[in-house]
Amino acid sequence: MDATADFLRPYLLPLTTNLPAPLVSAGHSLLGRKCYKTLLLDVSPSPPCLRLALSKTLGIGIITLSSVVKIPQILKLLTSQSSSGLSFLAYLLETVSYGVTLAYSARKGFPFSTYGETALIAAQDLVIGCLVLHFEGRDVAMAAFAAGVVGGVGALMGDKGPVDMGVLGTLQAGAGALGVASKVPQIWTVWRNGGTGQLSAFAVFTYLFGSLSRIFTTVQEVDDKLILYGFVAGFLLNAVLALQMLYYWRSPATASHAGEMGQKPKQVAMGTSTGASVKPKTPTTRRRG
């Protein structure tokens, strides 16, 4: 690695030493002055600084993906006018979990790159939860859900609010469990229906990548076991959901993912997200192929 750095240094230094002031400021903010100097001004491949740079890159990538991760799911709901295959309980638990984690991380002063996606995903979860309730004909519950989430997160965010850090830390421990538990109703709904319904493949696989990357960024930048254990457990259940997506890909109870892949979707039968009009059954034995 040192030999490669020695070879590249004469070519990189004219670029790295003449960056615009805004980029230099951003580099100092993300990497710190020491690692910025080591990596960009000295072009020295210091392992700790390389790991930090990778962690920051992954964190920014996760936040960027999180801004659109559930847009395909929202579009599938709006296009089909059905919430078949989606569990409202899963989105309720996940929204509460992310809301608490957002408040906890912000008030603890963690780097935004280690938790920024929680705000974006929580907002999208709120929209999806409202759509699921709307398509089930439960508009009063939809309004109560939206008001409860917005009011609750607002109360947790303020330093001078009704919840102190001691209580918020206890809530965060519970939020980690909620975040993990939020996957279970969706896994159960998929298994019960023998298909993934309107569940978005893009969201499932992006979540799997994001939760794995979050384990790395948390180890590198956040010394908090509550946060780390939550991401590890979440990754394991996201992996189960991703395996279900593959297993039931061609199931009759699965809405075609062709639209997400740029192909013409096929017509499928629709049920309800609660399973009221879907007869419970054992998982299909049809395999991907």
C-alpha positions as CSV (number, residue, x, y, z in Angstrom):
1,M,0.0,0.0,0.0
2,D,2.9,2.4,0.8
3,A,4.4,1.7,-2.6
4,T,1.1,2.5,-4.3
5,A,0.8,5.8,-2.3
6,D,4.4,6.7,-3.2
7,F,3.5,6.2,-6.9
8,L,0.3,8.1,-6.8
9,R,1.4,11.0,-4.5
10,P,3.0,13.2,-7.2
11,Y,-0.2,13.0,-9.3
12,L,-2.6,13.5,-6.4
13,L,-0.9,16.3,-4.5
14,P,-1.6,19.0,-7.1
15,L,-5.3,18.2,-6.8
16,T,-5.6,17.6,-3.0
17,T,-3.6,20.6,-2.0
18,N,-5.7,23.0,-4.2
19,L,-9.2,22.0,-3.3
20,P,-11.9,24.8,-3.0
21,A,-12.4,26.2,0.5
22,P,-15.9,24.7,0.9
23,L,-14.5,21.2,0.1
24,V,-11.6,21.7,2.6
25,S,-14.1,22.8,5.3
26,A,-16.3,19.7,4.6
27,G,-13.2,17.5,4.7
28,H,-12.2,18.9,8.1
29,S,-15.8,18.4,9.4
30,L,-16.1,14.8,8.2
31,L,-12.5,13.5,8.8
32,G,-11.1,15.8,11.4
33,R,-8.0,17.9,10.7
34,K,-5.6,15.1,11.5
35,C,-7.0,12.5,9.1
36,Y,-7.7,15.2,6.5
37,K,-4.0,16.1,6.5
38,T,-2.9,12.4,6.5
39,L,-5.1,11.3,3.7
40,L,-5.3,14.3,1.4
41,L,-2.3,16.5,2.1
42,D,0.3,13.8,2.9
43,V,-1.4,11.1,0.8
44,S,-0.5,8.6,3.5
45,P,-2.6,5.5,3.7
46,S,-3.1,5.4,7.5
47,P,-5.4,2.4,8.4
48,P,-7.3,4.2,11.1
49,C,-7.9,7.2,8.8
50,L,-8.9,4.9,5.9
51,R,-11.4,3.2,8.1
52,L,-12.8,6.5,9.2
53,A,-13.1,7.7,5.6
54,L,-14.8,4.5,4.6
55,S,-17.2,4.8,7.6
56,K,-18.1,8.4,6.6
57,T,-18.6,7.4,3.0
58,L,-20.9,4.6,3.9
59,G,-22.8,6.8,6.3
60,I,-23.4,9.5,3.6
61,G,-24.3,6.7,1.2
62,I,-26.9,5.3,3.6
63,I,-28.4,8.7,4.2
64,T,-28.6,9.4,0.5
65,L,-30.3,6.0,-0.2
66,S,-32.6,6.5,2.8
67,S,-34.1,9.6,1.2
68,V,-35.6,7.3,-1.5
69,V,-35.5,3.8,0.0
70,K,-39.3,3.6,0.5
71,I,-40.4,5.7,-2.4
72,P,-41.0,2.6,-4.5
73,Q,-43.1,1.2,-1.7
74,I,-45.2,4.3,-1.5
75,L,-45.6,4.3,-5.3
76,K,-46.7,0.7,-5.3
77,L,-49.4,1.4,-2.7
78,L,-50.6,4.5,-4.7
79,T,-50.6,2.6,-8.0
80,S,-52.3,-0.5,-6.8
81,Q,-54.7,1.3,-4.3
82,S,-54.1,-1.8,-2.1
83,S,-52.0,-2.5,1.0
84,S,-52.0,-6.3,0.4
85,G,-49.1,-8.1,2.1
86,L,-48.1,-5.1,4.3
87,S,-48.3,-5.2,8.0
88,F,-49.4,-1.9,9.7
89,L,-48.0,-3.1,13.0
90,A,-44.6,-3.5,11.4
91,Y,-44.6,0.1,10.3
92,L,-46.0,1.4,13.6
93,L,-43.2,-0.3,15.6
94,E,-40.5,0.8,13.2
95,T,-41.7,4.4,13.1
96,V,-41.7,4.6,16.9
97,S,-38.3,2.9,17.1
98,Y,-36.7,5.4,14.6
99,G,-38.4,8.3,16.2
100,V,-36.8,7.5,19.6
101,T,-33.4,6.7,18.0
102,L,-33.5,10.0,16.2
103,A,-34.1,12.0,19.4
104,Y,-31.6,9.9,21.4
105,S,-28.8,10.3,18.8
106,A,-29.4,14.0,18.2
107,R,-29.4,14.8,21.9
108,K,-26.3,12.7,22.6
109,G,-24.5,14.7,19.9
110,F,-23.5,11.7,17.6
111,P,-22.2,12.5,14.1
112,F,-25.2,13.1,11.8
113,S,-23.6,10.6,9.3
114,T,-24.3,7.8,11.9
115,Y,-28.0,8.3,12.3
116,G,-29.3,10.8,9.7
117,E,-31.3,8.1,7.9
118,T,-33.5,7.6,10.9
119,A,-35.3,10.9,10.2
120,L,-35.8,10.2,6.5
121,I,-37.0,6.6,7.0
122,A,-39.3,7.5,9.9
123,A,-41.0,10.1,7.7
124,Q,-41.4,7.6,4.9
125,D,-42.7,5.0,7.4
126,L,-45.3,7.5,8.6
127,V,-46.5,8.0,5.0
128,I,-46.7,4.3,4.4
129,G,-48.5,3.6,7.7
130,C,-51.0,6.3,6.8
131,L,-51.6,4.8,3.4
132,V,-52.0,1.2,4.8
133,L,-54.7,2.5,7.2
134,H,-56.4,4.6,4.5
135,F,-56.7,1.6,2.1
136,E,-58.1,-0.4,5.0
137,G,-60.8,2.3,5.4
138,R,-59.5,3.4,8.8
139,D,-59.0,7.1,8.3
140,V,-59.7,8.1,11.9
141,A,-56.9,5.7,13.0
142,M,-54.7,7.2,10.3
143,A,-55.1,10.7,11.7
144,A,-54.4,9.5,15.2
145,F,-51.3,7.7,14.1
146,A,-49.9,10.7,12.3
147,A,-50.6,13.1,15.2
148,G,-49.2,10.7,17.7
149,V,-45.9,10.2,15.9
150,V,-45.3,13.9,15.1
151,G,-46.2,15.0,18.7
152,G,-44.2,12.2,20.3
153,V,-41.0,12.8,18.4
154,G,-41.4,16.6,19.0
155,A,-41.6,16.0,22.7
156,L,-38.5,13.8,22.8
157,M,-36.3,16.1,20.7
158,G,-36.2,19.1,23.0
159,D,-33.4,19.3,25.6
160,K,-35.8,21.2,27.9
161,G,-38.8,19.0,27.0
162,P,-40.7,16.7,29.4
163,V,-38.2,13.7,28.8
164,D,-34.7,13.9,30.3
165,M,-31.7,12.0,29.0
166,G,-32.0,9.3,31.7
167,V,-35.5,8.4,30.6
168,L,-34.6,8.8,26.9
169,G,-31.8,6.3,27.4
170,T,-34.3,3.8,28.8
171,L,-36.6,4.5,25.8
172,Q,-33.7,3.9,23.5
173,A,-33.1,0.5,25.0
174,G,-36.7,-0.3,24.3
175,A,-36.5,1.3,20.8
176,G,-33.8,-1.2,19.8
177,A,-36.1,-4.0,20.8
178,L,-39.0,-2.4,18.9
179,G,-36.9,-1.9,15.8
180,V,-36.1,-5.6,15.8
181,A,-39.6,-6.6,16.7
182,S,-41.0,-4.5,13.9
183,K,-39.6,-7.0,11.4
184,V,-41.5,-9.9,12.9
185,P,-45.1,-8.9,11.9
186,Q,-44.0,-8.4,8.3
187,I,-42.1,-11.7,8.2
188,W,-45.2,-13.4,9.7
189,T,-47.5,-11.7,7.2
190,V,-45.4,-12.8,4.2
191,W,-45.3,-16.4,5.5
192,R,-49.0,-16.5,6.3
193,N,-50.0,-15.2,2.8
194,G,-47.5,-17.3,1.0
195,G,-46.2,-14.2,-0.9
196,T,-44.9,-10.7,-0.4
197,G,-48.0,-8.9,-1.9
198,Q,-47.2,-5.2,-2.5
199,L,-43.9,-5.3,-0.5
200,S,-41.2,-3.5,-2.4
201,A,-38.1,-5.6,-3.3
202,F,-36.0,-2.4,-3.6
203,A,-36.8,-1.4,-0.1
204,V,-36.1,-4.9,1.3
205,F,-32.7,-5.3,-0.3
206,T,-31.7,-1.7,0.3
207,Y,-32.6,-2.1,4.0
208,L,-30.4,-5.2,4.1
209,F,-27.4,-3.4,2.7
210,G,-28.0,-0.4,4.9
211,S,-28.3,-2.3,8.2
212,L,-25.0,-4.2,7.4
213,S,-23.2,-0.9,6.6
214,R,-24.6,0.6,9.8
215,I,-22.9,-2.1,11.9
216,F,-19.6,-1.0,10.5
217,T,-20.2,2.8,10.9
218,T,-21.4,2.3,14.5
219,V,-18.3,0.3,15.4
220,Q,-16.1,2.9,13.9
221,E,-17.7,6.1,15.2
222,V,-20.2,5.4,18.0
223,D,-19.2,3.9,21.4
224,D,-22.8,2.8,22.3
225,K,-23.7,-0.8,22.6
226,L,-27.4,0.0,22.7
227,I,-27.2,1.3,19.1
228,L,-24.8,-1.5,17.9
229,Y,-26.9,-4.4,19.2
230,G,-30.0,-3.0,17.6
231,F,-28.3,-2.8,14.2
232,V,-27.0,-6.3,14.5
233,A,-30.3,-7.8,15.4
234,G,-32.0,-5.7,12.7
235,F,-29.6,-7.0,10.1
236,L,-30.4,-10.6,10.9
237,L,-34.2,-10.1,10.6
238,N,-33.7,-8.0,7.4
239,A,-31.8,-11.0,6.0
240,V,-34.8,-13.3,6.8
241,L,-37.1,-10.9,5.0
242,A,-34.7,-10.7,2.0
243,L,-34.7,-14.5,1.8
244,Q,-38.5,-14.5,1.9
245,M,-38.5,-12.0,-1.0
246,L,-36.4,-14.4,-3.1
247,Y,-38.3,-17.5,-2.0
248,Y,-41.7,-16.1,-2.9
249,W,-40.6,-14.1,-5.9
250,R,-42.8,-16.0,-8.3
251,S,-45.6,-16.8,-5.8
252,P,-49.2,-16.0,-7.0
253,A,-49.7,-14.0,-3.8
254,T,-46.8,-11.8,-4.7
255,A,-47.4,-8.6,-6.7
256,S,-45.0,-8.5,-9.7
257,H,-41.7,-6.8,-9.0
258,A,-41.3,-6.2,-12.7
259,G,-42.3,-2.6,-12.4
260,E,-39.4,-2.0,-10.0
261,M,-37.1,-3.7,-12.5
262,G,-38.2,-1.6,-15.5
263,Q,-40.4,-4.4,-17.0
264,K,-44.1,-4.7,-17.6
265,P,-45.9,-5.8,-14.5
266,K,-48.4,-8.7,-14.4
267,Q,-51.9,-8.7,-12.9
268,V,-52.1,-10.4,-9.6
269,A,-54.9,-11.0,-7.1
270,M,-55.0,-8.6,-4.2
271,G,-56.0,-9.3,-0.6
272,T,-55.8,-7.1,2.5
273,S,-52.8,-6.2,4.7
274,T,-54.6,-7.7,7.7
275,G,-55.3,-10.9,6.0
276,A,-59.1,-10.6,6.6
277,S,-59.8,-11.7,3.0
278,V,-56.8,-13.9,2.6
279,K,-57.1,-17.4,3.8
280,P,-54.2,-18.4,6.0
281,K,-52.1,-21.1,4.5
282,T,-48.8,-22.8,4.7
283,P,-45.9,-21.4,2.7
284,T,-45.9,-22.2,-1.0
285,T,-43.4,-24.8,-2.1
286,R,-42.8,-23.1,-5.4
287,R,-39.1,-22.1,-5.6
288,R,-37.4,-19.4,-7.4
289,G,-36.2,-20.4,-10.8
